Amino acid sequence: MPHAALAHPPRWLTASQLHPVPAAGVRDWLFNQDSLTRRLTALSQDGFSVTPLVEGWQRLRSDECSALNVAAGSQGWVREVYLRGHGQPWVFARSVAARSALEGSGLALEQLGSRSLGELLFSDRAFDRGALQVCRYPAPWLPGEVRTERLWGRRSCFSRGALGVLVAEVFLPEFWPATGIEA
């Protein structure tokens, strides 16, 4: 399902641009450079799983086109999943790659199924990770059953040559109690 354009799209901010600064525990989850998959697996004591929601070619949002340096309205592969701890949806993740860069890249995003894209990106040393950016993720961009205002989201772009994979991760309300952090 395509995402509606927002009257006021989010401003994605780096750690140095973010004011006021969230609590230390929240900040650690937002700006930690390690694999989120590995951190969630440890937090859930191996009760981690991935549930695919949407996968396929779509028109990319304007903020995604801008981050990937492709023309507005470009087509791309979109993958939306829940990252779960003990069956609870902890994180909503949306990963996109421009069709122009993905085709012929050898990266078969359509074959991931319930495997973690993060694990794939972190295990391939050819990918470089760009800066983490955060925002209060727009509720209309979330699946209906977890649609909540003002959730923290983060994103970064993983690059390998001309290929960029933009990965956005939104921390859902069920996540924070598992960490013992007040968000």
N, C-alpha and C positions, 0 to 999 in steps of 0.2 A: 504494500500500500504506500503510495507516494506521500511524502511529508509536505504539509502545507507550508507556504512561505509565511514567515512571521513578520508582523509589523515592526518589531524590534528584535532582530536576531541577537543571540548572545555575543558578548565580547569575551573572547578567549584571552586569558591573561597568563603571563609567566609568573613565577614565584616573586620576582622583584616588583611586579606591577600590582600584585594583589593586596588591596587594603579595604577593610581591615583584614588582618591575617587570622586565619582560623586557628583553633587550638592545636597544640603540638601534635597530638595523636592523629587528628584529621589531616594536618599538613603532611605528616609522614606517609600516609596512604596516598595522598594526592600527588606528591612529588618524588616518591621513591622510584629509582631508576631500575630496580630489579624486576624480574618477571612477575606480573600480578598473578598469573596462573600458579607459579611456585609458591607465592605467599598465601594464596587462598587454599592451596592444597595443604600447606603446613597448618594454617589456622583451623581448617576443617578436620585435621588429623586424618587425611586421605579420604574425606567424605566429599570430594570435589567432583563436579560433573558439568558438562556443557550441554545445553538444550538449544538446538537451532530453532529460530523463529521464522526468519525470512532470508532467502538466498536467491540472488538473481540479478539480471541487468536492470538498472534503473537510471533515471536522470538524477545526477548528483545534486545535492543542495549547494547553494551559492557559497556558503562558508567552506564546504568541502572542496569545491572547484578552486577557490582561492588558495586554500592550504596546499593543494596538490599542483598548483601552477598550471591548471588546464582551463580552457575556455568555459565561460559560464554556460550552464545547460549541458555539459558533457555527460555522456553515458559512462556508467561504471558498474563494477560488480559490487553489490551491497550484501553484506552478511550481518544479520542481527541475531544475537544469542543471549541467553541467560547464562551467567556463570553462577553455579549453585554450590552452596555448602549444605550438606545433609538434606538435599532436596529443596531447600529454601532458595529463592532467587536473591542472591546477594548483589550481583552486578549485572546491569544491562550493558552489552557491548555492541557497538556498531562499527564495522570495519568496511572501508571502501577503497577501491583502486580504479583509476581511470581505465576505460576499455583500451584506449590508444596505447597505454603503457603496459597493460596486463597481457594483452594478446601477444603471443610470441615470447613472453618472458620466462616461460617454463614453470611459473608458479600456478599450481592447479587449485585455486581457492574453492572451486566447485566440488572438490573431492574430500574436503575436510570432514564433513559429517559432524559427528559429536566430538571430534578432536579439537583441541585448543589451537587457535591461530597464533596466540602469543607464544606457545611452546615452539611452534614452527619458526617464528621470526627470531626468537632468542637462540635457537639451535643453529641457525644459518649465519655464520660469521660475516657473510657478505653484506648483511643488512646493517646499516647505521641508523641509530635512533636519534631523531631530532629532539628539540626541547619539549618538555611537558608544558602544556597550557591547561588552565582550568576555567570553569565557569559554573554558574548556576544553570543547569541544563533545562531547556524549555520543556515543560510538561507535555505540550502537544506532540513532541517528538518521541515520547515514551509509549510503549505498549499500554493499551487501555487498563489492564489489570494492575499495573504498577504506576499509573499516571499520578504523579505527586509534584507539587510546586517546589522549587528551590533546592533540588537535590544537587549535590556536588558531582560534577563530571570532569573528566580530564581527557586529554587527547595528545597524541604524538604521532609523528610521521616516521615510518621505517622506510629507508631508501636503499635501493640496490641499483646503481646505474640510473637509467631513466625511469625505473619503476618506483613509485611511491605507494605505500599502503598506510592510509590514515586510520588509526585505531582510537576510537572514543570509548570510554568506560564510565558508566554512571553508577555511583554507589547508592543502592536502594535502601529503604528504611530497615529492612531485616538484617542488613549487613552490620550496622554499627553495634547492636547489642552483643553480637558474636565477638566483637573486638574488645568490649568493655569500655569503649570510648563514647562519650556524650557528643553527639553531632548536632 
